[in-house]
Amino acid sequence: MAFAIKTLDHVVVCVRDMERALKFYTDVLGCREERRVESIGLVQMRAGASLIDLLRTGDGEEGDLPAGRNMDHFCVRIEPFDPPSLRSHLQSHGIDVGEVVERYGAEGTGPSLYIQDPDGNTIELKGPPAAD
């Protein structure tokens, strides 16, 4: 195996009404807002050692989200994060591998890439945060 899963880093949930979602995740679940990316309609909520990302989708109407689709992707933190080895391992299993890009996660900004499971669910594989 080219890597092992360390933790669940974050889950990205699609929401129609950001204010309603924020109220639920803060008041009901006790999360706290950590970061906003206004350009894409994203609010990142701290959930213990992980993040729950809320992604604004559509204009609030019932038909905005595809039926049964309210999750954009989930992310797992892996070790080691060795791009050539990782790419080789995934491709040997017939998996198309996305580009390695620096992205923000529960531990900070670090390398990650996207893959899809056999049912088309998107999974982000995330490496350690960049050293300061």
Secondary structure, DSSP 8 states (H G I E B T S, - for coil): ---EEEEEEEEEEEES-HHHHHHIIIIIT--EEEEEEGGGTEEEEEETTEEEEEEE-TTS-TTSS-TT--EEEEEEEEE---HHHHHHHHHHTT------EEEEETTEEEEEEEEE-TT--EEEEE------
